[in-house]
Amino acid sequence: MAYIGKEPGSGLRGRFIYTATAGQTSFTGADSLGRTLTYTDGEYTDVFLNGVKLDKTDYTATSGTSIVLDSGASADDTLEILAFDTFGLFSGEFAQDVSVSGDLTISDKIIHSGDTNTAIRFADADTVTVETAGSERLRVLSDGKVAIGGTTAEATLDVMGNSDSVAALKLNGGNDTHGFHFYTTASEGDLAIKREVSGTQTEVMRIIRSDGNLSIGKTSDAFGTAGIVLRVTGPVRATASGTTSGLFNRLSSDGNLLAFYKDSTFVGSVVTRAGVVSSFVFDSRTNGSGLSGGTNQIQPTNAAGAVVDDTIDLGSSTTRFDDVFATNTSIIGTSDANEKQQIASLTDAEITAAKALSKMFKTFKWNSAVESKGDNARTHTGHIAQEVQSVMTDAGLDVTKYAFWCSDTWWQEDVEVAAVEAVEAKDAVYDSAGNVVSEAVDPSPAQDAYTRIDAYETADEAPEGATKRTRLGVRYSELLAFIGAATEQRLADIETQNADFEKRLTALEN
């Protein structure tokens, strides 16, 4: 007999009832209802005579087809035989639905009747697996984690792809030919994301396992390949072919478009005002400066990027410009009387000094030009600052009180910088396990050896061994105006003298 549930020891197989004749001992064949006596094991039979159960010593049950009494029955006695048989577990197929109100205990697995290699298996304690095509596809582990494509899980959901061409996960948005595929590459263990359009997949992003770099639009961090690389330990690489490689957009308000920091300290910025890039701040310190763009103008700014007047110098005593090229070759200085005071003509001493200075124009060549150009260095015309100082002193004047005089002192350290060879861009190299063998290298140009001059404004700022330097100079626009003013006054005196002479000559003639 088939049975679902807990296996019992035995079960009822048949019930047979006979009416005895006088002295009858053997009962077999058809009973009073036409059922033929049969049993499997005499140990599993119960015999009742007129409702009284007989002891097994009162009858013999060995043949499987008959019961034999030790003592003959009386006429019309009723003999009832209950035959039991052992139960077996069901191994067949149900022809209809089965409902179970209580627990259903299964020792190993549930198998699909029409597909025997598809099953739900209870593989281990507190573990459930799902199998298709005879292979495990999904596993729910005892800690509640789910593994797909593997037998262990490090996360709540652990999905394992089986090759670089088969994604571990796809998001398709309801369209089988569109979506995004997520791969964990077998060779490097990288995370690759591919975009699928009309069945064609193109990799659009990759996170490199060994160094954590993120590649967008390309499969590696190659500098010469178009795309973006966000490097954990290096610069952002943005490479574009035939177009702009970087765009920065600030919305809603003016302010810093780009901000630059050194060791978490703000050092400079690109600033927008009135909706345009207006300022480049090169030094954010209290006395820092920058440049601002105006209508057909470049203007000086303070450390905040705000335009300032009469504050910022172009160059310094230690960092001078060479030639300045301009179409009109003019420098416009303010000469408004409203912005001046203590306006006066030159004194006799100033005229004396200016007269002497007018005779002290010299020709010369710059040392730096001769060092680089030799005999081809050009000849210049001008004054010697020490001679100017001497002339002013001889005239009883303090040369430092005049704007044409310049004297700058600083402390200087010469630092020898070694030559640097050009460096070509190199991509990162990985071993078979995905570990970094060599880091990616950014390109840099070659550089000849040179002497760097580090300048310091005070002795306290300068390192030990720095050299104190002083450079004398003149502002030629101021000096020539000084000489010119004296010359004009001298000419006026000559004209006055000439007028007096003409008057005397006329008087003599008359």
C-alpha positions as CSV (number, residue, x, y, z in Angstrom):
1,M,0.0,0.0,0.0
2,A,1.3,3.5,-0.9
3,Y,1.5,6.1,1.8
4,I,2.5,9.8,2.2
5,G,3.8,10.9,5.5
6,K,5.6,9.2,8.4
7,E,6.1,5.5,7.6
8,P,4.1,3.2,10.0
9,G,4.9,-0.4,10.9
10,S,1.9,-2.0,9.1
11,G,-1.6,-1.3,7.8
12,L,-4.9,-3.2,7.1
13,R,-5.0,-5.0,3.8
14,G,-8.3,-7.0,3.9
15,R,-11.3,-8.1,6.1
16,F,-12.8,-11.5,5.5
17,I,-16.0,-13.0,7.2
18,Y,-16.9,-16.7,7.2
19,T,-19.9,-18.7,8.6
20,A,-18.7,-22.0,10.1
21,T,-20.2,-25.4,9.7
22,A,-20.2,-27.9,12.5
23,G,-16.7,-28.8,13.5
24,Q,-15.1,-26.7,10.7
25,T,-11.3,-25.9,11.2
26,S,-10.0,-24.6,7.9
27,F,-11.2,-21.4,6.4
28,T,-10.1,-20.5,2.8
29,G,-11.3,-19.3,-0.6
30,A,-14.3,-17.0,-0.9
31,D,-15.9,-15.6,2.3
32,S,-19.6,-14.9,2.8
33,L,-19.2,-11.7,0.7
34,G,-17.3,-13.4,-2.1
35,R,-13.8,-12.1,-1.2
36,T,-10.9,-14.5,-1.5
37,L,-8.7,-14.9,1.5
38,T,-5.1,-13.8,1.0
39,Y,-2.5,-12.4,3.3
40,T,1.3,-11.8,3.2
41,D,2.5,-12.7,6.6
42,G,0.6,-14.7,9.3
43,E,2.2,-12.6,12.0
44,Y,0.1,-9.7,10.7
45,T,-3.3,-11.4,11.0
46,D,-6.0,-11.1,13.6
47,V,-8.7,-13.8,13.9
48,F,-12.0,-13.3,15.8
49,L,-14.5,-16.1,16.6
50,N,-18.0,-14.8,17.4
51,G,-16.3,-11.4,18.1
52,V,-13.7,-12.8,20.5
53,K,-10.1,-12.3,19.4
54,L,-8.2,-15.6,19.3
55,D,-4.7,-16.0,20.5
56,K,-2.2,-16.8,17.8
57,T,-1.7,-20.2,19.5
58,D,-5.3,-21.1,18.7
59,Y,-4.8,-21.0,14.9
60,T,-2.3,-21.5,12.2
61,A,-1.6,-18.8,9.5
62,T,1.2,-19.9,7.3
63,S,-0.1,-20.6,3.8
64,G,-1.1,-17.1,2.9
65,T,-4.5,-18.4,1.7
66,S,-6.1,-20.2,4.7
67,I,-6.6,-20.0,8.4
68,V,-6.7,-23.3,10.3
69,L,-8.3,-23.5,13.9
70,D,-6.8,-25.8,16.5
71,S,-10.4,-26.7,17.5
72,G,-13.4,-27.0,15.2
73,A,-16.0,-24.3,15.2
74,S,-19.7,-24.9,16.0
75,A,-22.4,-24.6,13.3
76,D,-23.2,-21.0,12.4
77,D,-20.2,-19.6,14.3
78,T,-18.9,-16.4,12.7
79,L,-15.1,-16.3,11.9
80,E,-13.7,-12.8,11.1
81,I,-10.1,-12.5,9.7
82,L,-8.2,-9.1,9.5
83,A,-5.1,-9.3,7.3
84,F,-2.5,-6.6,7.6
85,D,0.4,-5.8,5.3
86,T,3.5,-3.6,5.6
87,F,3.5,0.0,4.2
88,G,6.0,1.5,1.7
89,L,6.7,5.2,0.8
90,F,5.1,6.6,-2.3
91,S,7.3,6.7,-5.3
92,G,4.9,7.2,-8.1
93,E,3.1,10.2,-9.6
94,F,-0.1,11.9,-8.4
95,A,-2.7,12.3,-11.1
96,Q,-4.2,15.4,-9.4
97,D,-3.2,18.2,-7.0
98,V,-2.2,17.3,-3.5
99,S,-2.9,19.5,-0.5
100,V,-1.0,19.2,2.8
101,S,-2.4,21.0,5.8
102,G,0.5,20.1,8.1
103,D,4.3,19.8,7.6
104,L,5.7,18.0,4.6
105,T,9.0,16.4,5.4
106,I,11.5,15.7,2.6
107,S,14.8,14.0,3.1
108,D,16.7,15.4,0.1
109,K,15.1,17.2,-2.8
110,I,12.0,18.0,-4.8
111,I,12.3,16.9,-8.5
112,H,10.2,18.1,-11.4
113,S,8.2,15.1,-12.8
114,G,8.8,16.0,-16.4
115,D,12.4,17.3,-16.0
116,T,14.3,15.2,-13.6
117,N,17.5,17.4,-13.6
118,T,15.5,20.4,-12.3
119,A,15.1,20.3,-8.5
120,I,14.9,22.1,-5.2
121,R,17.4,20.5,-2.9
122,F,18.0,20.6,0.9
123,A,21.8,20.3,0.5
124,D,23.0,20.9,4.0
125,A,21.7,22.0,7.4
126,D,19.8,25.3,7.0
127,T,20.7,25.4,3.3
128,V,18.4,25.3,0.2
129,T,19.6,25.1,-3.4
130,V,17.9,25.4,-6.8
131,E,19.2,23.2,-9.7
132,T,18.6,23.4,-13.4
133,A,20.1,21.1,-16.1
134,G,21.7,19.1,-13.3
135,S,23.8,22.0,-11.9
136,E,23.3,24.2,-8.9
137,R,22.3,27.8,-9.8
138,L,21.2,29.4,-6.6
139,R,21.9,28.7,-2.9
140,V,20.3,30.2,0.2
141,L,22.8,29.8,3.1
142,S,22.2,29.4,6.8
143,D,23.0,33.0,7.5
144,G,20.4,34.2,5.0
145,K,22.9,35.2,2.3
146,V,22.1,34.3,-1.3
147,A,24.7,33.0,-3.7
148,I,24.0,32.9,-7.5
149,G,26.5,31.1,-9.6
150,G,28.6,30.0,-6.6
151,T,28.3,28.1,-3.3
152,T,29.5,30.8,-0.9
153,A,28.4,34.4,-0.3
154,E,30.2,37.3,1.2
155,A,27.3,39.7,0.8
156,T,23.5,39.5,1.2
157,L,23.4,38.8,-2.5
158,D,26.6,37.4,-4.1
159,V,26.4,37.0,-7.9
160,M,29.2,35.3,-9.9
161,G,29.6,35.7,-13.6
162,N,31.2,32.8,-15.4
163,S,33.1,34.6,-18.2
164,D,34.1,37.9,-19.6
165,S,31.2,37.5,-22.1
166,V,28.5,36.5,-19.7
167,A,27.3,39.2,-17.3
168,A,26.7,38.5,-13.7
169,L,23.8,41.0,-13.7
170,K,21.6,42.8,-16.3
171,L,19.3,45.7,-15.9
172,N,17.1,45.8,-19.0
173,G,14.1,48.0,-18.2
174,G,11.7,45.6,-19.8
175,N,13.5,45.3,-23.2
176,D,15.7,42.2,-23.8
177,T,17.8,44.0,-26.4
178,H,18.5,47.1,-24.3
179,G,20.0,47.7,-20.9
180,F,23.2,47.5,-18.9
181,H,25.3,44.4,-18.2
182,F,27.5,44.1,-15.1
183,Y,30.6,41.9,-15.5
184,T,33.3,40.8,-13.1
185,T,36.1,39.9,-15.5
186,A,37.6,36.5,-15.0
187,S,41.2,37.6,-15.8
188,E,41.6,40.7,-13.7
189,G,38.6,40.7,-11.4
190,D,37.6,44.1,-12.7
191,L,34.0,45.3,-12.6
192,A,32.9,46.2,-16.2
193,I,29.6,47.8,-17.2
194,K,28.4,47.4,-20.8
195,R,25.6,49.3,-22.4
196,E,23.4,47.2,-24.7
197,V,21.5,48.9,-27.6
198,S,19.5,46.7,-30.0
199,G,21.5,43.7,-29.0
200,T,25.0,45.3,-29.3
201,Q,27.1,45.7,-26.2
202,T,29.7,48.4,-25.7
203,E,31.7,48.8,-22.5
204,V,31.2,52.2,-21.0
205,M,32.7,51.9,-17.5
206,R,35.2,49.8,-15.6
207,I,36.5,49.7,-12.0
208,I,39.9,48.2,-11.8
209,R,40.1,45.8,-8.9
210,S,43.7,46.1,-8.0
211,D,44.0,49.9,-7.7
212,G,40.3,51.1,-7.6
213,N,40.7,53.4,-10.7
214,L,37.5,54.1,-12.5
215,S,37.6,54.2,-16.3
216,I,34.7,55.8,-18.2
217,G,34.3,55.3,-21.9
218,K,37.3,53.0,-22.2
219,T,38.6,49.6,-20.9
220,S,41.8,50.7,-19.3
221,D,43.6,53.8,-18.0
222,A,45.6,54.3,-21.2
223,F,46.3,58.1,-21.5
224,G,46.3,58.0,-25.3
225,T,42.8,56.5,-25.5
226,A,39.7,58.8,-25.4
227,G,37.8,58.6,-22.2
228,I,38.0,59.6,-18.5
229,V,40.0,57.9,-15.8
230,L,39.5,58.7,-12.1
231,R,42.7,57.6,-10.4
232,V,42.8,56.9,-6.7
233,T,46.4,58.0,-6.3
234,G,47.0,60.2,-9.3
235,P,45.4,62.9,-11.4
236,V,42.2,62.8,-13.3
237,R,42.8,61.9,-16.9
238,A,40.4,63.3,-19.5
239,T,41.3,62.5,-23.1
240,A,39.1,63.6,-26.0
241,S,39.7,63.2,-29.7
242,G,39.0,66.3,-31.8
243,T,37.0,68.1,-29.1
244,T,37.2,69.8,-25.7
245,S,38.6,67.4,-23.0
246,G,37.1,69.2,-20.0
247,L,34.0,71.4,-19.2
248,F,33.2,73.1,-15.9
249,N,29.8,74.7,-15.3
250,R,28.8,76.8,-12.3
251,L,25.0,77.5,-12.0
252,S,23.0,80.2,-10.3
253,S,25.7,82.5,-9.0
254,D,29.1,84.0,-9.6
255,G,32.2,82.9,-7.6
256,N,34.9,80.3,-7.9
257,L,34.6,78.2,-11.0
258,L,37.8,76.3,-10.1
259,A,39.6,76.3,-6.7
260,F,43.1,75.1,-6.2
261,Y,44.5,73.8,-2.9
262,K,48.0,72.7,-1.6
263,D,48.0,70.5,1.5
264,S,44.3,71.5,2.1
265,T,45.2,75.2,1.9
266,F,43.6,77.4,-0.7
267,V,46.2,78.7,-3.1
268,G,44.3,80.1,-6.2
269,S,41.2,80.0,-8.2
270,V,39.4,80.8,-11.5
271,V,36.6,83.2,-10.7
272,T,33.4,84.2,-12.6
273,R,31.7,87.6,-12.3
274,A,28.8,88.9,-14.3
275,G,28.6,85.5,-15.9
276,V,32.0,85.4,-17.4
277,V,35.5,84.3,-16.3
278,S,36.8,87.5,-14.9
279,S,39.7,86.6,-12.6
280,F,42.6,84.2,-12.2
281,V,44.0,84.4,-8.6
282,F,47.6,83.2,-8.6
283,D,48.3,83.9,-4.9
284,S,45.6,83.8,-2.2
285,R,47.7,85.1,0.6
286,T,46.9,88.5,2.2
287,N,49.1,90.4,-0.3
288,G,48.4,87.9,-3.2
289,S,47.4,89.0,-6.6
290,G,45.8,87.9,-9.9
291,L,44.6,89.1,-13.2
292,S,41.1,90.0,-14.3
293,G,39.6,90.3,-17.8
294,G,37.7,93.3,-18.9
295,T,36.4,94.7,-22.2
296,N,39.6,94.7,-24.3
297,Q,41.6,94.9,-21.0
298,I,43.6,92.8,-18.6
299,Q,43.4,94.3,-15.1
300,P,45.2,93.6,-11.8
301,T,43.3,92.0,-8.9
302,N,43.8,91.3,-5.2
303,A,43.9,87.9,-3.5
304,A,40.1,87.7,-3.6
305,G,40.0,88.3,-7.4
306,A,38.6,91.8,-7.1
307,V,40.0,94.5,-9.4
308,V,42.3,97.0,-7.5
309,D,43.9,100.3,-8.5
310,D,47.5,101.4,-7.9
311,T,48.4,98.4,-5.8
312,I,49.8,95.5,-7.9
313,D,53.3,95.6,-9.5
314,L,54.2,93.9,-12.8
315,G,57.3,91.9,-11.9
316,S,59.8,92.7,-9.1
317,S,63.4,93.5,-8.5
318,T,64.3,89.8,-8.7
319,T,61.7,88.7,-11.3
320,R,61.9,91.2,-14.1
321,F,60.2,91.1,-17.5
322,D,62.4,91.6,-20.6
323,D,60.7,93.2,-23.6
324,V,57.1,94.3,-23.6
325,F,55.6,94.4,-27.0
326,A,52.7,96.7,-27.8
327,T,51.4,98.3,-31.0
328,N,51.6,101.9,-29.7
329,T,54.5,101.3,-27.4
330,S,53.0,103.7,-24.8
331,I,52.6,103.5,-21.1
332,I,49.9,105.9,-19.8
333,G,50.6,107.5,-16.5
334,T,48.1,109.5,-14.5
335,S,48.8,113.3,-14.6
336,D,45.5,114.7,-13.3
337,A,46.1,117.9,-11.2
338,N,43.2,116.9,-9.0
339,E,45.3,113.9,-7.8
340,K,48.5,115.9,-7.1
341,Q,49.7,118.4,-4.5
342,Q,52.9,120.4,-3.6
343,I,53.3,121.2,-7.3
344,A,56.5,123.4,-7.8
345,S,59.2,124.2,-10.3
346,L,62.7,122.8,-9.9
347,T,65.0,124.4,-7.4
348,D,68.4,125.7,-8.4
349,A,70.0,122.6,-6.8
350,E,67.7,120.3,-8.8
351,I,68.5,122.2,-12.0
352,T,72.2,121.9,-11.3
353,A,71.8,118.1,-10.8
354,A,69.6,117.7,-13.9
355,K,72.1,119.7,-16.0
356,A,74.9,117.3,-14.9
357,L,72.7,114.2,-15.5
358,S,71.9,115.4,-19.0
359,K,75.5,115.1,-19.8
360,M,75.9,111.6,-18.3
361,F,74.1,109.4,-20.9
362,K,76.2,106.3,-21.6
363,T,76.2,103.3,-24.0
364,F,76.5,99.9,-22.5
365,K,75.7,96.2,-22.8
366,W,73.9,94.0,-20.3
367,N,76.0,91.2,-18.7
368,S,73.2,88.7,-19.2
369,A,73.0,89.5,-22.9
370,V,76.7,89.1,-23.4
371,E,76.7,85.8,-21.5
372,S,74.0,84.4,-23.9
373,K,74.8,86.3,-27.1
374,G,78.5,87.3,-26.9
375,D,79.5,89.9,-29.4
376,N,76.0,89.9,-30.8
377,A,74.6,91.5,-27.7
378,R,73.0,94.8,-28.5
379,T,74.2,98.2,-27.2
380,H,71.8,100.2,-25.0
381,T,71.8,103.9,-24.0
382,G,71.0,105.2,-20.5
383,H,72.4,106.2,-17.1
384,I,74.4,104.4,-14.5
385,A,72.5,104.4,-11.3
386,Q,75.6,104.9,-9.1
387,E,76.5,108.0,-11.1
388,V,73.0,109.3,-10.7
389,Q,73.2,108.8,-7.0
390,S,76.6,110.6,-6.8
391,V,75.3,113.6,-8.8
392,M,72.3,114.1,-6.6
393,T,74.5,113.8,-3.5
394,D,76.9,116.4,-4.8
395,A,74.0,118.7,-5.4
396,G,73.0,118.3,-1.7
397,L,69.9,116.2,-2.6
398,D,68.7,112.9,-1.2
399,V,68.2,110.7,-4.2
400,T,65.9,108.3,-2.3
401,K,63.3,111.1,-2.1
402,Y,62.8,111.1,-5.9
403,A,60.6,108.6,-7.8
404,F,63.1,108.1,-10.6
405,W,65.4,106.4,-8.1
406,C,65.0,102.6,-7.3
407,S,66.9,100.5,-4.8
408,D,65.8,97.0,-3.9
409,T,67.3,94.6,-1.4
410,W,66.6,90.9,-1.0
411,W,68.3,87.7,0.0
412,Q,69.0,85.1,-2.7
413,E,69.8,81.4,-2.7
414,D,70.9,79.8,-5.9
415,V,69.6,76.2,-6.3
416,E,71.0,73.9,-9.0
417,V,68.2,71.9,-10.6
418,A,69.3,68.7,-12.4
419,A,68.2,67.9,-16.0
420,V,65.1,65.8,-16.4
421,E,64.5,63.4,-19.2
422,A,61.2,63.3,-21.1
423,V,58.7,60.7,-19.7
424,E,56.3,58.9,-22.0
425,A,52.8,58.0,-20.8
426,K,52.5,54.4,-19.6
427,D,49.5,52.4,-18.7
428,A,49.4,50.4,-15.5
429,V,50.6,46.7,-15.7
430,Y,48.9,43.9,-13.9
431,D,49.8,40.3,-13.2
432,S,47.6,37.3,-13.9
433,A,46.0,37.7,-10.4
434,G,45.1,41.4,-11.1
435,N,47.7,42.8,-8.8
436,V,49.6,46.0,-9.9
437,V,53.0,45.3,-11.2
438,S,53.7,48.9,-12.2
439,E,51.6,52.0,-11.8
440,A,50.4,54.2,-14.7
441,V,52.8,57.0,-15.6
442,D,51.7,60.4,-16.8
443,P,53.8,62.1,-19.5
444,S,56.1,65.0,-18.9
445,P,58.5,66.9,-21.2
446,A,62.3,66.9,-20.9
447,Q,64.0,69.8,-19.0
448,D,67.6,71.0,-19.2
449,A,69.6,71.6,-16.0
450,Y,69.3,75.2,-14.7
451,T,69.9,77.4,-11.7
452,R,66.8,78.4,-9.8
453,I,67.0,81.6,-7.9
454,D,64.9,81.6,-4.7
455,A,64.4,85.1,-3.4
456,Y,63.4,86.2,0.1
457,E,62.3,89.7,1.2
458,T,63.8,89.6,4.7
459,A,66.8,88.0,6.3
460,D,64.5,86.1,8.7
461,E,62.8,84.4,5.8
462,A,66.0,83.5,4.0
463,P,67.8,80.1,4.7
464,E,71.2,80.0,6.2
465,G,73.9,80.9,3.6
466,A,71.6,83.1,1.5
467,T,73.3,86.1,-0.2
468,K,72.2,89.6,0.4
469,R,71.7,91.4,-2.9
470,T,70.9,95.1,-3.7
471,R,70.0,96.3,-7.2
472,L,70.0,100.0,-8.1
473,G,67.9,101.4,-10.9
474,V,66.1,104.4,-12.4
475,R,62.6,105.0,-13.8
476,Y,63.5,106.6,-17.1
477,S,60.1,108.3,-17.5
478,E,60.6,110.1,-14.2
479,L,64.4,110.8,-14.8
480,L,63.9,112.2,-18.3
481,A,61.1,114.4,-17.0
482,F,63.4,115.7,-14.3
483,I,66.1,116.4,-16.9
484,G,63.6,117.9,-19.3
485,A,62.2,120.2,-16.7
486,A,65.6,121.6,-15.9
487,T,66.4,121.9,-19.6
488,E,63.2,123.9,-20.1
489,Q,64.0,126.2,-17.2
490,R,67.5,126.7,-18.6
491,L,66.1,127.5,-22.0
492,A,63.7,130.0,-20.5
493,D,66.7,131.7,-18.8
494,I,68.6,131.8,-22.1
495,E,65.6,133.3,-23.8
496,T,65.3,136.0,-21.1
497,Q,69.0,136.7,-21.4
498,N,68.7,136.9,-25.2
499,A,65.8,139.4,-24.8
500,D,67.9,141.6,-22.6
501,F,70.8,141.4,-25.0
502,E,68.5,142.5,-27.9
503,K,67.3,145.4,-25.9
504,R,70.8,146.5,-25.2
505,L,71.9,146.1,-28.8
506,T,68.9,148.1,-30.0
507,A,69.8,150.9,-27.5
508,L,73.3,151.0,-28.8
509,E,72.2,151.2,-32.4
510,N,69.9,154.1,-31.6
